[in-house]
Amino acid sequence: MQTFFTPDQLADPINAKANKILRTCVHCGLCQATCPTFQVQGDELDSPRGRIYLIKEMLEKGRPADARTVKHLDRCLGCLSCTSTCPSGVDYAHLIELGRAHVEATYRRPLGERLLRGILLRVLPYPTRFRLALFGAGLVRPLARFLPGRLKGMVALAPRRLPALSRAEDPQTYSVAAPKMRVALMTGCAQKALDPEINEATIRLLTRLGAEVVIPKNIACCGALPLHMGAEGRAKALAEAQVRAVMAEHAAKPLDALVITTSGCGTTVKDYGQLLGTEAAAKVAGLARDVSEVVAALGLPQGKGGLRVAYHAACSLQHGQKIKTLPKELLQKAGFEVVEPVDAHLCCGSAGTYNLLQPEISAELRRRKVETLMAKAPQVIAAGNLGCMVQIGQGAGVPVVHTVSLLDWATGGPLPKGLAP
């Protein structure tokens, strides 16, 4: 793609980075075939190529974002399916981040939108606040039909019963007799409030396989949710705090890995070197591993799962981290019959806060995803990302369980709560 940044503009590192990415695009349009929003909307500007043009025009002219540009950038899921398709290696992930950061810096959203986004930024990354919000959603559920559209959707996504707080996620060390490796577990933010069983299953499984598991002090939100919303400053502050927490544990006694059970978080943490540009951040990024990678490295024994499992490949795992087959292979080794839906590369519509901010498109993507999953007649659906689990669980007629919970159960752990009669 030809660009027309001036030398003065290219002196700005942001424009220089954008220019480098833009010039790799060859306008081929192959990305449109795998873009979920283009498939739903049928609008060129709701495809990666269209959004690339919008970002190029906005940055080249050095102008503030306008409502038209914001609408189409906001509709991007950030699923990165386009990056798996692109023959030219366009770094769309970082380009859309630059575009969204420019939007937040130059565009004043309507009051209602500012309030909604402000609430999400101040609630979702903080487990205690999030639990209180979920409790409040339960109280207003009987009145949900009187709420505005997006608030109604938020109430619908909230669980009808909150899980009990888990003390397993408190800072501590889970020792084993002859450790094969020493790992830190990133406990997450929304996950601690919505499904602490995932971390509990991870601790059981990893220690059973011979890993010493450490829950670091002050481990918190990785910054993925604010980054997805274009709040780069807030995302960096959370990421820096995460880096400090992990490096403090690593300095006390070296870690072999930082285990992450929510793939959306994993994609962000593995990119900390780019996001923060520090040696410590790059070190943490190098330690970051999806839980499936660590389980495979430790060696999973044969299990006795027995169920027919439809595997949902989270976009952040298959496109963001390029982990495409490993979770399925582990489930098969654990004794499960694994089936995969058609169009497995397409997003379910969760995408961080997307299902809260773009409920109509999100609902249509969920409908399509659930339809393809249920066409495989599964007894359970497995996924490696909490957001996907919540999203798909709204429409699926079978339990939706984290992959690690199934692996834990098949190799000696308790039955996942979602499978209980």
HELIX and SHEET records of a PDB file:
HELIX    1   1 PRO A    7  LEU A   10  1                                   4    
HELIX    2   2 PRO A   13  LEU A   22  1                                  10    
HELIX    3   3 LEU A   30  THR A   34  5                                   5    
HELIX    4   4 PRO A   36  GLN A   41  1                                   6    
HELIX    5   5 GLU A   44  ASP A   46  5                                   3    
HELIX    6   6 PRO A   48  GLU A   60  1                                  13    
HELIX    7   7 ALA A   67  ASP A   74  1                                   8    
HELIX    8   8 SER A   81  THR A   85  1                                   5    
HELIX    9   9 TYR A   92  THR A  106  1                                  15    
HELIX   10  10 LEU A  111  VAL A  123  1                                  13    
HELIX   11  11 PRO A  127  VAL A  140  1                                  14    
HELIX   12  12 ARG A  141  PHE A  146  5                                   6    
HELIX   13  13 GLY A  149  LEU A  157  1                                   9    
HELIX   14  14 ARG A  167  GLU A  169  5                                   3    
HELIX   15  15 ALA A  190  LEU A  194  1                                   5    
HELIX   16  16 GLU A  197  ARG A  208  1                                  12    
HELIX   17  17 ALA A  224  HIS A  228  1                                   5    
HELIX   18  18 GLU A  232  ALA A  252  1                                  21    
HELIX   19  19 SER A  263  VAL A  269  1                                   7    
HELIX   20  20 TYR A  272  LEU A  276  1                                   5    
HELIX   21  21 GLU A  279  LEU A  287  1                                   9    
HELIX   22  22 VAL A  291  LEU A  298  1                                   8    
HELIX   23  23 CYS A  315  CYS A  315  1                                   1    
HELIX   24  24 SER A  316  GLY A  320  3                                   5    
HELIX   25  25 LEU A  326  LYS A  333  1                                   8    
HELIX   26  26 TYR A  354  LEU A  357  1                                   4    
HELIX   27  27 PRO A  359  MET A  374  1                                  16    
HELIX   28  28 LEU A  386  GLY A  393  1                                   8    
HELIX   29  29 THR A  403  ALA A  410  1                                   8    
HELIX   30  30 LYS A  417  LEU A  419  5                                   3    
SHEET    1   A 5 GLN A 172  TYR A 174  0                                        
SHEET    2   A 5 ALA A 211  ILE A 215 -1                                        
SHEET    3   A 5 MET A 181  MET A 186  1                                        
SHEET    4   A 5 ALA A 257  ILE A 260  1                                        
SHEET    5   A 5 ALA A 288  ASP A 290  1                                        
SHEET    1   B 4 GLU A 337  VAL A 339  0                                        
SHEET    2   B 4 ARG A 308  TYR A 311  1                                        
SHEET    3   B 4 VAL A 380  ALA A 383  1                                        
SHEET    4   B 4 VAL A 400  HIS A 402  1                                        
END                                                                             
